[in-house]
């Protein structure tokens, strides 16, 4: 893979001493295998192993990181081919979509999306020119041509990216049929599911009753009561674990956890089944299910993840027309010390339990999360996530967390992406930023060269593997 269009020293400190050490640390982990312990790549892509579609279909249309920026500049999502739910006609000419993207590629300067895209074009596709209006069709044709070769089939890229483990995200009612196919395929590396109960926990969501129907079908338990609901979830977790799952994940606006009495939980569940649950009851139920998921993780050993702090679908008009995951989820102020008090006191001292907490509220890093993770044996801090998966975001995370929590109460890097081709770019960026951070620590004589050499390998590879029991 050519690196001529990308500077080898990119993202490192301009100070010569730090820069030299950072590059040496980075070179020691540059080619380590990739552990991707949490993400949203569809297992079907690898199971079917078909050629990827054209560049616009692959890179632009499914990626809200890209089109949210374009939308912010007044470019309609319809013109970018983003599918609608209300029947609105969208652009079908993918060359036109790519041209719009190239015309506005300058918008991504200095953003993590720009960094990832530049890496993809140069390293994945071997194209040494930077995308712009004038070369849009030439770049499009070169990418399209490569996508039709066997070297660019999904499984070939999986091996080329040195992926050791890729974790998907799956609902309790998913059949995991594509994971079954992959287990029989003989493909190198592991693709494992992650149990995400959100569709059956969010009782006010429009698809909740359909998700309960799927849960009943796949578990073999007719879910008509809260007690049966819990039994069905336990059965599905057992099945997921048999399919290689090592973790669960819950996306919540607030990490508030509180155990309800069986009577109260049953009453809310029945209200939900009849479509009468209130917003307050929904919040109570989610808090209760954080406690239940923690309890189940103590029993079955699955690592629990909590992704908190996003107000989903802030732009109502976009949500109504285009649906979920269209770039309209916005961070909110989030509190952990009081909200997780009950959960951590119930389970946080249990040596068999691991809860990995992610946040979009950076103000909590040093005030709450680092002190909590620096005390409770069960709690680990997830990587800087989503809006903070960036050069400055990762740097701020290290600066605010490591003095109090230490390196080994964190879990390395998590790419959390739907964009399969961006996985190596994201991990490369994280390895560079962590190398640079540690080089600064060495230059200040806070740690020495030998310590930095060990830590960078753990941040790049070892911590994710250990924390997620991979």
Residue, then its C-alpha position, 0 to 999 in steps of 0.5 A: x500500500x502506497x503512503x506517498x500522499x500521506x506524511x509518515x509523521x502526521x499527527x505527531x508533535x512538531x517538537x523534534x524529541x517528542x516526534x522522534x519517540x512518537x514515531x518509534x513507538x508508532x512503528x512498534x505497533x503499526x502492523x499489530x493485528x486489529x481487535x475491533x471489540x465493538x462496531x456496527x459492520x453487518x455480518x452479512x457483508x462478510x458472510x456473502x462476500x460479494x463485491x462492494x457496490x460502487x464508491x457512492x453506495x459504499x462510502x457516502x450513502x450509508x455513512x452519517x459522518x459524511x453526510x451530516x457535514x454536507x447537510x449542515x452546509x445546506x446540501x439535501x440528503x435526497x441529493x446524496x441518495x440517502x434512502x427515505x421512509x416517506x417515499x420522497x424521491x432521492x438521487x439515483x445517479x451515483x456519479x452525481x452523488x460522488x461529484x457533490x461529495x468531491x466538490x465539498x471534500x474541503x469541508x472535511x479539512x481538520x476533521x477525523x472524517x477527513x483523516x479517515x477518508x484520506x487514509x482510505x483513498x491513499x492506503x486502501x485504494x492506492x490513489x495518491x491524489x487528493x480528492x477534489x472537484x477536478x479529479x472526482x470522476x477519475x477517482x470514482x472510476x479507479x475505486x469502482x474498478x478496484x472494487x470489482x477485483x477479488x483483492x477487494x472482496x470483503x473477506x480479502x480486505x478483512x485479512x489485508x486489514x489484519x483484523x483478528x476479531x470483529x464484533x458486530x452489534x445485534x438485537x435479541x431477536x436476530x437469528x445470527x444466520x450470517x454469523x453461522x455462515x461465517x463460522x462454517x466458512x473457514x475465514x481467518x479471524x473471528x466475527x462475533x456478535x454483541x447482544x444489544x437489548x435496546x430494541x426490546x428495552x426502549x418501551x416507547x420506541x415505535x418498533x418495540x412490540x415487533x421486537x418483542x415478537x421477534x424475541x418470543x420467536x427466537x427464544x421460544x418463550x411467549x413473552x406476555x409477562x415481565x417474568x417471561x421477558x426476563x427468561x427470554x432475554x436470558x435464553x437469548x444471551x445464552x445463545x449469543x454466547x454460544x455463537x461467540x459473543x463476549x459482550x452486551x451493549x446498551x445505548x442510553x441517554x442517562x446511565x441511571x440504574x435502579x432496581x424496580x420491585x417485581x410488581x412495579x416492573x410487571x405493571x410497567x411491562x403490561x402498560x407497554x404491551x397495551x401501548x399505555x406506558x408513559x415517558x416516566x415509566x420508560x425511564x424507570x424501565x430502562x433504569x431497571x434493565x441496566x440493573x438486570x443486564x448487570x445481574x445477568x453479566x455477573x451470571x454469564x460473564x458477558x462484558x457489559x457496555x454502556x454508551x450514554x449521553x446522546x439525545x437521539x434524533x434531535x432533528x425531528x424532520x430528518x428523523x421522520x423522513x429518513x429514520x434512525x442514524x442519520x447524523x441527528x444524535x447530539x451529546x447531552x450533559x450526563x452524570x455518573x456518580x449518583x446515577x451508577x451508585x446503585x449498580x456499582x454498589x450491587x455489582x462493582x466489587x464483583x471480580x466476575x463482572x466487567x462494565x465498560x462505560x462510554x460517554x459523550x460528556x467530556x466534562x465527566x472524564x476527570x470529575x467522575x469517570x476516572x475516579x470511579x474506574x480508579x476505584x471499582x474493580x469491575x468498571x473500565x473506561x471505554x475509548x473516547x467515543x463518536x464525536x471525540x474519536x478524533x485527534x484532539x478528542x483522544x488527546x483530551x481523553x488521555x490527559x483527563x483520564x490517565x492520571x487518576x484511572x491509570x492506563x490499565x483501567x481503560x480498554x484500548x481503542x474501539x472504532x464503533x463504526x459501520x464503515x468497514x473500509x474505515x476500520x484500519x484508518x481509525x485504528x491507525x489514527x488511535x495508534x498515532x495519537x497514543x504514541x504521541x501522548x506517550x512520547x510527551x510523557x517520556x520527554x517530561x520524564x513522567x515515564x521512561x522509554x521501556x514503560x512507553x514501549x509496553x504501554x503502547x502495545x497494550x493500548x493498541x492491542x492488549x487491553x482490548x483483547x484482555x478487557x473483552x476476554x478475546 
